[in-house]
Amino acid sequence: MLITGANSGIGLEFAKQYAARGWTVIATDRRAEPPKSLTDLASRYRNVRIERLDVTSLDQARALAQKLSSVPIDVLINNAGVYNDRSRCRRDDEGCPGDWSVESFGKLDYPLLDTIMAVNIKGPLIVSEAFYANVKASAQRKIVAISSSNGTLTGERSPRPGAIFYRMSKAALNREMQIVAASTRRDGVTVVMLNPGPTLTEHQEYLKGYPGMLTTSFTVRHMIETIGKVTILDSGRFLRYDGATEPW
Ligand SMILES: NC(=O)c1ccc[n+]([C@@H]2O[C@H](COP(=O)([O-])OP(=O)(O)OC[C@H]3O[C@@H](n4cnc5c(N)ncnc54)[C@H](OP(=O)(O)O)[C@@H]3O)[C@@H](O)[C@H]2O)c1
């Protein structure tokens, strides 16, 4: 399996849990040097291979796909995502919550919009296209996009303000992956969008105690089970971590 943005949060937990289940894991990150979270994992599990991939870079995606040309990828997880402005967080301060204020109407920071669109919308298309031959050549043939209930158009009775960039990016991600699913069905490739639910990753530690927050190991364990169960009949669906249908 190959996962993007594997150096922290949900992506790192996917890499850990798939590795512990004995899968060959291609854990990708965008850093110039492999981050310690991944070198530690690779030293614990010989089935973890670290590769560099900035999902916004067509050149990097194509170069890595070329390097992996003979490697089938059963499950391709488009996990990398940006939710807010972390430019004022220290590089090693994983607990820094980032700044949401610049995604509120009246205070919009447009360069952040460009970043969020590039990573959350363009990235999954670049990655899905670049590694499509690897997925098609595999036994399971599954592409997953980690989305969010923040992208829903119909699931909120009264939409609250705020987080405009992130929420619109996940709405677009769902729509694009629905169309990718329609395009890949003929090849027997299953494409699903998953909502992890409100997950207490390192960056979300500040939400500890907030009702409904879920541990990262819990949501990822359920998502792995759901990924294992989905079939071509589910292609194009948006599912909660436990496989329930999500409205959007
Ligand atoms: N946590 C939640 O409650 C929650 C809920 C719903 C959906 N999600 C979704 O779950 C996914 C993972 O989020 P998370 O909570 O685990 O956040 P996270 O810890 O911030 O992880 C995001 C990952 O994406 C990477 N990334 C950012 N830009 C990238 C780029 N250009 N190329 C490659 N990687 C890039 C980050 O790398 P750097 O460390 O280098 O920045 C990081 O590894 C996201 O798509 C998010 O929207 C999360």
PDBQT file of the ligand as one rigid body, heavy atoms in Angstrom, charges set to zero:
ROOT
HETATM    1  N1  LIG A 301      -7.833  14.878  12.344  1.00  0.00    +0.000 N 
HETATM    2  C1  LIG A 301      -9.114  14.972  12.053  1.00  0.00    +0.000 C 
HETATM    3  O1  LIG A 301      -9.977  15.153  12.923  1.00  0.00    +0.000 OA
HETATM    4  C2  LIG A 301      -9.576  14.836  10.617  1.00  0.00    +0.000 A 
HETATM    5  C3  LIG A 301     -10.949  14.799  10.393  1.00  0.00    +0.000 A 
HETATM    6  C4  LIG A 301     -11.414  14.665   9.085  1.00  0.00    +0.000 A 
HETATM    7  C5  LIG A 301     -10.502  14.566   8.053  1.00  0.00    +0.000 A 
HETATM    8  N2  LIG A 301      -9.165  14.619   8.297  1.00  0.00    +0.000 N 
HETATM    9  C6  LIG A 301      -8.254  14.492   7.149  1.00  0.00    +0.000 C 
HETATM   10  O2  LIG A 301      -7.309  13.485   7.420  1.00  0.00    +0.000 OA
HETATM   11  C7  LIG A 301      -6.108  13.731   6.682  1.00  0.00    +0.000 C 
HETATM   12  C8  LIG A 301      -4.920  13.677   7.641  1.00  0.00    +0.000 C 
HETATM   13  O3  LIG A 301      -5.076  14.716   8.589  1.00  0.00    +0.000 OA
HETATM   14  P1  LIG A 301      -4.399  14.709  10.029  1.00  0.00    +0.000 P 
HETATM   15  O4  LIG A 301      -5.438  15.141  10.975  1.00  0.00    +0.000 OA
HETATM   16  O5  LIG A 301      -3.657  13.468  10.256  1.00  0.00    +0.000 OA
HETATM   17  O6  LIG A 301      -3.413  15.959   9.861  1.00  0.00    +0.000 OA
HETATM   18  P2  LIG A 301      -1.847  16.142   9.944  1.00  0.00    +0.000 P 
HETATM   19  O7  LIG A 301      -1.267  15.457  11.143  1.00  0.00    +0.000 OA
HETATM   20  O8  LIG A 301      -1.627  17.607   9.778  1.00  0.00    +0.000 OA
HETATM   21  O9  LIG A 301      -1.318  15.369   8.660  1.00  0.00    +0.000 OA
HETATM   22  C9  LIG A 301      -1.362  15.921   7.408  1.00  0.00    +0.000 C 
HETATM   23  C10 LIG A 301      -0.205  15.360   6.618  1.00  0.00    +0.000 C 
HETATM   24  O10 LIG A 301      -0.268  15.892   5.291  1.00  0.00    +0.000 OA
HETATM   25  C11 LIG A 301       1.058  16.270   4.958  1.00  0.00    +0.000 C 
HETATM   26  N3  LIG A 301       1.106  17.255   3.878  1.00  0.00    +0.000 N 
HETATM   27  C12 LIG A 301       0.734  18.551   3.883  1.00  0.00    +0.000 A 
HETATM   28  N4  LIG A 301       1.002  19.110   2.693  1.00  0.00    +0.000 NA
HETATM   29  C13 LIG A 301       1.564  18.136   1.922  1.00  0.00    +0.000 A 
HETATM   30  C14 LIG A 301       2.067  18.086   0.600  1.00  0.00    +0.000 A 
HETATM   31  N5  LIG A 301       2.069  19.172  -0.193  1.00  0.00    +0.000 N 
HETATM   32  N6  LIG A 301       2.548  16.899   0.142  1.00  0.00    +0.000 NA
HETATM   33  C15 LIG A 301       2.570  15.800   0.908  1.00  0.00    +0.000 A 
HETATM   34  N7  LIG A 301       2.145  15.798   2.194  1.00  0.00    +0.000 NA
HETATM   35  C16 LIG A 301       1.633  16.951   2.670  1.00  0.00    +0.000 A 
HETATM   36  C17 LIG A 301       1.646  16.789   6.236  1.00  0.00    +0.000 C 
HETATM   37  O11 LIG A 301       3.060  16.870   6.127  1.00  0.00    +0.000 OA
HETATM   38  P3  LIG A 301       3.914  17.998   6.901  1.00  0.00    +0.000 P 
HETATM   39  O12 LIG A 301       4.064  17.495   8.307  1.00  0.00    +0.000 OA
HETATM   40  O13 LIG A 301       5.190  18.047   6.157  1.00  0.00    +0.000 OA
HETATM   41  O14 LIG A 301       3.123  19.272   6.840  1.00  0.00    +0.000 OA
HETATM   42  C18 LIG A 301       1.167  15.723   7.186  1.00  0.00    +0.000 C 
HETATM   43  O15 LIG A 301       1.996  14.594   7.117  1.00  0.00    +0.000 OA
HETATM   44  C19 LIG A 301      -6.297  15.085   6.023  1.00  0.00    +0.000 C 
HETATM   45  O16 LIG A 301      -6.700  14.922   4.679  1.00  0.00    +0.000 OA
HETATM   46  C20 LIG A 301      -7.414  15.716   6.842  1.00  0.00    +0.000 C 
HETATM   47  O17 LIG A 301      -8.138  16.679   6.118  1.00  0.00    +0.000 OA
HETATM   48  C21 LIG A 301      -8.684  14.758   9.557  1.00  0.00    +0.000 A 
ENDROOT
TORSDOF 0
